[in-house]
Amino acid sequence: MNIVYINHYAGSAQHGMEFRPYYMAKRWAEKGNNVTVAASSFSHLRTKNPELGGKPYAVQEIDGTRYFWIAGNEYHGNNLGRIRNMLSFLRGLKKYAPQITAQGKPDAVIASSTYPLDIYPARKIAEKSGAMLIYEVHDLWPLSPIELGGMSPKHPYIRVMQKAENDCYRYSDAVVSLLPFAKAHMVEHGMKPEKFVYIPNGIEKSEWEKPFHEPPVYAEKLKEYHDDGFFLIGYAGAHGIANALDSYVEAGEKLRGKKVKLIAVGPGPERSRLIAKAHGLGLDGIVEFLPPVKRGQVPELLSQFDALYVGLQRQPLFRFGVSPNKLMDYMMAGKPVIFAIDAPNDMVADAKCGISIRPEDSSAIADAAEKLARTPPDELRAMGQRGKAYILAHNEYDVLAEQFLEVFRMPRGAI
């Protein structure tokens, strides 16, 4: 089977995020399929972008997958530079379609960029070859910039994106959504209900099977805290506005005199402000911030905490569900989780692997922290193991890639 996977921001083990196309394509290739991932040469998500040496495109083999890089300009932030980058990618998909499909006539074409405009070149490629056309939805555009960014639905940019989203649902043979409760919204915008397939974000099991560095990252510091009798709750990830870390810091005020520490590890625009806030509240011995670690060090870092925290701001957009990679890392680490997200899906509750609380509620965080600190170690381990078992059963990429292959196998008339 020949598969073309179009994802503007696709990364790899060499380049960094975004990883979903890489892990999916790798497994499809291992099963004997020919997979081409078409991506822009520049993405703000990657830690390393490919060098094209001035060429308009380049082909690279990565772990059995053929990557087709389309030259794109560098940009920073959401500005005209980013729009030019999008347009260069769309032009490249159209101009270099014969080169993209050089492995053979595609059987399936996936349009998977965050924004919906790639449905048009994807449709052209699919129509020419008679391939199945699949639209993969990461975020709901243009609803995301409307509800999160405050843009008017009447803005010309939003109008263009809205038409594109509607066309995605209309033109596609199937719609694969990372959001479990988005079906009604999609039907409202023209999708036939039978096209909807939910395939969530996933975890790469092999990343958790590698031996830890000796000693693990921050081992001396965290061991010292444990030796002093502290129960350690960790947060590992971006320090941004959406991550609702103000309430995490403020929870420290309710934990004064308790043998509990709240530790946050990671980068982000809010980090300096949060450090200053914790210091201003006199929480230096209770709330601590540590520099970010490399992706490969995340398992060993998480293994040293007693419990882990994940939270997000209250947002109407979460009514469609959430699929945070951070939470999957936490559950794979086999640790109890404090889950502070207002969404209709709650894997922590489903797996019985922690405590679910209201978002942005410092008292609820502190209460959950104290409750876990009082929980017997055997019960904490059992919680963590339930979370890990749940993720391996439902969210490991072996499972998800096979679910996606089932979409490819569906009779065209059935969808």
N, C-alpha and C positions, 0 to 999 in steps of 0.2 A: 504493500500500500504506500502511495506517495502522499505525504502530508505537508502542507505549507502552513506554518504558524506565524502569523503577522503580529508582532508585538513591538511597538516603538521602543520600549524601555527594557527589552529583554536583556538579561545578564547571563552570567555563567559562574562556574567555580573560579575562573580566572579573573572575571571582571566585577564580581559582586552583584548586588540586586539589579533587576528583579529576578528571583530564582525560579518561580513557578514554570515558565516556559522551558527552562533548562532541565529541571527534574522530570517534567512530563515527557519532553522530547527524548531525553536519554533513555527512559524506560521503553518508549515506543520503538526506538531504534534497536534496543536490546531484543525486542520481539520480532525483529526482521523487517521493520518498516523503514522507508526512506523519509527522513524528516529534514525540512529546511526551515530554519527560524530566520525571518526577515526582521531586521531591527535597524534603528538609527545608530550611526557611529558615535553620537554623543547623547548621553543621558545624565541628568543631575543625580540619579539614584546610584550610579555605579561608583565603585572605588577606583576603577581603572577603565578608561575607554579605549577601544582599539585604535591603533594608528593606521590610517589609510595612505599616508604618504602623498597626499594630494590627488589620489585617484577618486573617481566618482562612486566607486563601490569596491568591495573586496569580499572574497569568499574564504572562510576559515573552517576547518574541521575541529570540533571540540567534543571529545568523548562520544564519538559516533554520530554526532549531529552536525549537519551542514549549516553554518551561520552565513547569512548574506547581509553584510553591513552596508548600509546606504549612507553616504557622506552627509553629515548634518553639522550645522554651525553650533558653536558653544554658546551657552546662555546662562544667566544667573537670575533666579527668581521668575515670577510670572509677569513677563514683559513682552515687548515686541520681538525680542530675540528668541523667546520660546515659541512664539507663533511662527516665526520664520523657520525654526527648526521643525515644527510640525508640517509646515507646507513643503519643505524640502523632502521630508520622508514620504509624504503622499505623492509628490511628483516622481520620486524615485521608484515607488511601487508600480506606478503606471509605466514609466519609461523603461524600466529594467525587468518587466514581467517575464520576457522570454529567458533572461538569465536566471531569474529567481526559480523558474520552473524547469531548469535545464536537466534535472535528475529524471524527468519524465512527467507526463500529464498527471496533474494532481487528482487524487480521489477525494480529498477533503481540504478545504481552505478555512482557516480560523482567523477571524478578525478579533484581536484581543488587546488593542491599545486602550489606555484609560479613556481617551476621548473617542467618540463614535465615528469620526470622519473616515477611518480606514475601511469602512464597509463598502465604499464605492470602488476603490481599486481591487479590494478582495472579491467583490461581486464580479467584476470584469474577468479576473483570473478564473474564478469558479465557472462562469458561464462559458468561457472559451473551451474549458476542458470537460464540462459536464460534471464538475465536482460538487459534492455536498458543501454548502456554505454554513458555517457555524459562527455565531456571535458570542464571544465570551465577555461577561460583564464583571469588572472589578469594582467600579464605583458607578453610581447612577449619574450620568451626565445628560443634560445640564443641571439636574437637580442639586448636585453637590455645590457648584459655584453660586447657585441661587440661595440655598439655605445656609451654607457655611460662609460664602463670600459676600453675601448681601447683594448680588447682582440682580438687576431687574429682569423679569421674564421677557420684557419688551426690548431689551438691549439687542442690537443686531447680531452680536456674537452668540448670544443665547438662542436667538431665533434660528440661526444656522445649525447650532448644535442640537436643538430640539427636533428640527426636521431630520437631521442625521439619525438621532436616536429612534425616531418613529420608523425610518426606513430600515434600520437594523432589524427591528422586530418583524417588519413586513417582508423583507427580502430573505432573511435567514431561514434555513431548513430546521435549525435547532438553536436554542439560546441556552448557553451554559452560564449559570449565575453562581458567583461566590457568596451571594447574599440570599439566605434561605427564605426570607419573607418578601421578596421583591416581585413575586409573580403577579399580584393584583395590579401593581403599578405598571408592569410591562403590558398586561392585557389592556389596561386603560389606554396605553399608547400604541395599540394596534397588533400586539402579539396574540396568536392563537394559543390558547392555554396548553395544548398538547405539546408545544415546542419547548416548554420550560424543563430544564434539568438542573438540579442543584448539585454542584461539586465544590466543596469548600477549599480553603487553603490547606496546606499540608506541612508535614514534617519529613525531614530526611533522616531516616534511622541510622545510616552509616556515620553521620556526624556525632552520634551519641555513643558509638561503639569504639571510637578511637581512644587510646590510652591518654590519661591526663599528663600534663607536664609535671615534673617533680622539682620543687613543690608547686602546687597549683597557684594560679594568680591570686594575690592577696592572702595567701595561706597563713603567713605569720600573724598578720593583724587580726584576721577572723578567728584564728585559733586562740589568740590571747583573750578575745572577747568571750569566747565559749568557756575558756578556763576560768574566767571571772564570773561565770554563771549567767551570762546574758543569752536571751532568746533572740535570734537574729532574723529579722524580716527584711527581705531584699526587694528592690525594684531594679530591673535591668532593662534599659532602653532609652529612647529619646526623651529629652527634657523639653517638651514643647507645651504650648497652651492647651492643646487638646488632651494632654496626658493627665491633667487635673492633679498636679503634684502639690499644689498649695495645701490641699486638705491632708495630704500625706505628711507634709511638714507640720501642719497645725496639730495633727494627731499626737505629735511629740509632747505637746503641752499637757495632754491628759495622761501621759505615761511617765511623768516625773516621779522619781522614787521607785519605779518598777524596773525589773531586770529584763527590759526589752529595749533593743536598739532598732531604729529604722535606718536602713542604708540604701542609698540610691547610686547606681552606677550607670554612667552613660553621658553622651554629649547633648547639646541642644541649646537653642537661643534663650531659654529660660533658666539655664543652670546657674549662672552668676547671680541672678536675682534671687533664686531660691536659696542659694548658699547664704546670701546676705540676710534674707528673711529669717532663716534658722538661727543665725548668729544674733540678730536683733531680738529674737524671742528668748534668747538664752538657752538654746537647745543644743549647744555644741557637744555635749556628752550623750545626747539621745538620738539626734538625727545627724547622719554623716553622709557626705558626698565623696565618691571615689571616681577617679578618671575612667573613661570608657576602656573596654577591653576589645580585643580582636574577635571577630565572629567565631573563630575556631576555639576561643577560650571560654565561650559562654557556658558550655556544659560543666566545665570544672568550676567556674564561678558559682553557678546556681547550686551545685552539689554541696556547697559549704554553708548555705543558709538553712534555717529551720522552717521557714515558710516564705512565700513570695506574694507580692502585691501587684495587681493590675487594675488600672482605673482609666476612665475617660469622662470628659465633660458630658453633661446632659445635652444631647442634640436630637432634634426631631428626625434627622436622617437615619438614626440608629433604629427607627421603627422597622426597617427592612432587614435588620439583623447585623451582626458583626462577625468578623472572622480574623481576630488579631493573632498574628504570628507569635507575638510575645507570650500569649497565653499557652500556645501549643508547646513552646520551649519550656515553660514552667511545668506543664503537666508531664512532659518527657523527662524532666529532671526528677520526677517522683517526689515532689514536694507539695504540701498543702497550699492552697491558693486563697487569698482574699480577693474576691471578684467584685469590683465596684463600677459596674457598667449597667446602664438602663437600656436593655435590649430584650427583644422577645426570645432570643436564644441564649442559653446559659449552660455552657458545657461543664462548668464547675458543679452546678446543681445536678445536671444529668449524670455526671460521673461520681457524685458524692465525694468530691476530693477537696473540699474546703468550705469556705463561708462566703455567701453572697450577701452584699449589703447595698444600701443606697449610694449612688455616686456623689462625690464632692461633700462627704459628711465625715468630718474629722473625728467626731465622737464615735461613729460607727466603726471607723478604722481602728481606733484605740480599743474599743470593746472587743472587736474580732481578734486583735493582736493579743490581748490579755487572755481571751478564751483559749486560743491556740497554745499560748505559753503554759496554761494550766493542764493541757491535754497530755495524757501519758504518751511517752515516746512510741510505744507499740501502735497506738491508735493513729498517731501522726504518720507513721510509716505506712499503715494500711490505707490511709487517705491518699497519700502520694502514689502508692502502687495502683490504686483504682484509677487515678488520673492518667497514669502512664499506659495502663492497659486499654483505657478508652481511646486514647490518641492512636495507639498502634492499630486498633481495630477499625477506626473510622477515618483517620487523617494521615496515615503514612502514604507516601507517594506511590508505593506499589499498589495500594488499594485505589487511590484516586486515578492513577493512570489507566488502570483497568476499567474503571467506571467511564472514563472518557472514551476509551476504545469501544465500549458498548454503544456510545452515541454514534460513532462512525459506522457501526454495524446495523443501525436501525434502517429498515427499508424506507426509502425516500417517501413512498406513499403514506407511511405511517405518521409522518410529521408534517 
